[in-house]
Every structure is written in C-alpha cells, then in structure tokens.
C-alpha cells in the first residue's frame, strides 16, 4: 500500500510541474504606444500632409520631430502610416487631419 501511495505522489508531482514548464521563459517588455491626431493646412495637399506629420511627431516628443527633420529617421520610435482626411478650399487651400499610432521601442 505504501508503494502505491508513493507512486500516486510521484505522478501528482509530475503533473503539478507541467503548467510551470509551459510558461514562457522570456517575457517581452510591453511596448508603449499612443494614437495621435494632428491637423495641418497648406496650398497643396502634400504641404498640408507634411504639416500633419510634423504635428504628429511633435505631439509625442519635440526631439523626435527634430531627429526626423534633420535625418529623416525616428530613432527609438515606430511611427505607423498616418491616415489622412483632407478638404480642399479650406484655410490656405487644403486642410488635412491625420491619425497615426506611434510606439516607443
């Protein structure tokens, strides 16, 4: 009888360890993301969109905007492709609003 009890304990201990072994070994740090909205105006749609993009970057970090202006990159951030809505005949000619997801790497 004691031998059967030892066997049950050994089997139970084995199954009790299975969930622990199924846990991930490495846990990734959570990425911090924000969704930003900005607007811009200009004589052409390209200029208005440029103004929107600048506003999106500045709304997160002015250093991010200056890095992008100086070198065309956004180090330390992943900037999602903006979604624009533009209206002609408004402001300086074209007025756009844009939204983008920006994540700190």
C-alpha atoms as one frame of an Amber mdcrd trajectory, in Angstrom:
protein
   0.000   0.000   0.000   2.814   2.429   0.794   4.351   1.684  -2.612   1.085
   2.644  -4.359   0.858   5.866  -2.348   4.434   6.825  -3.324   3.559   6.209
  -6.968   0.466   8.480  -6.735   2.538  11.232  -5.115   5.225  10.943  -7.815
   2.647  11.093 -10.633   0.832  14.031  -8.990   4.099  15.917  -8.555   4.916
  15.387 -12.243   1.562  16.796 -13.382   1.808  19.691 -10.931   5.046  20.760
 -12.651   3.648  20.678 -16.189   1.932  24.114 -16.063   5.125  25.706 -14.770
   7.099  24.262 -17.671   4.537  25.642 -20.151   5.123  29.251 -19.036   7.246
  31.408 -21.347  10.883  31.563 -20.382  11.369  35.158 -21.533   8.804  37.895
 -21.063   8.981  40.839 -23.502   8.643  44.329 -22.081   5.347  45.935 -23.020
   5.637  48.443 -25.851   4.189  51.853 -25.067   2.006  53.110 -27.899  -0.193
  56.142 -28.363  -2.570  57.168 -31.113  -2.134  60.832 -32.005  -4.197  63.168
 -34.163  -2.918  66.372 -35.778  -4.067  68.836 -38.405  -2.306  70.969 -40.981
  -3.042  73.363 -43.792  -1.202  74.435 -46.927  -1.546  75.494 -50.552  -1.349
  71.838 -51.700  -2.358  68.509 -50.191   1.298  67.439 -49.947   2.153  70.516
 -47.882  -0.866  70.020 -45.618   0.037  66.348 -45.073   3.617  67.355 -44.267
   2.259  69.753 -41.627   0.133  66.946 -40.167   3.100  64.585 -39.965   5.184
  67.234 -38.203   2.353  67.781 -35.729   2.062  64.056 -35.030   5.776  63.794
 -34.231   5.854  66.985 -32.138   2.862  65.835 -30.110   4.885  62.850 -28.874
   8.359  64.334 -28.412   9.927  67.506 -29.813  13.257  65.642 -30.027  11.576
  63.066 -32.254  10.441  65.809 -34.615  13.916  67.389 -34.770  15.577  63.997
 -35.455  13.135  63.393 -38.304  13.695  66.891 -39.736  17.494  66.512 -39.543
  17.887  62.946 -40.756  14.540  61.559 -41.866  14.506  58.900 -39.136  12.617
  58.440 -35.873  15.111  56.669 -33.581  13.540  54.991 -30.578  10.029  55.150
 -32.083   7.953  53.233 -34.616   5.583  55.558 -36.433   2.607  53.926 -38.129
   1.484  55.077 -41.564  -0.818  58.065 -40.993  -4.418  58.010 -42.172  -5.342
  61.404 -43.658  -8.631  63.184 -44.327  -8.240  66.312 -46.478 -10.614  69.066
 -47.612  -9.872  71.455 -50.466 -10.857  75.125 -50.380 -10.283  75.466 -46.631
  -7.628  77.517 -44.804  -4.658  78.169 -47.077  -6.148  75.934 -49.783  -6.122
  72.401 -48.347  -6.751  71.363 -44.755  -5.855  67.857 -43.573  -6.298  65.884
 -40.379  -4.234  62.789 -39.739  -4.071  59.986 -37.224  -1.160  57.643 -36.502
  -0.095  55.051 -33.943   3.343  55.855 -32.504   5.191  53.332 -30.329   8.290
  53.801 -28.207  10.714  50.990 -28.995
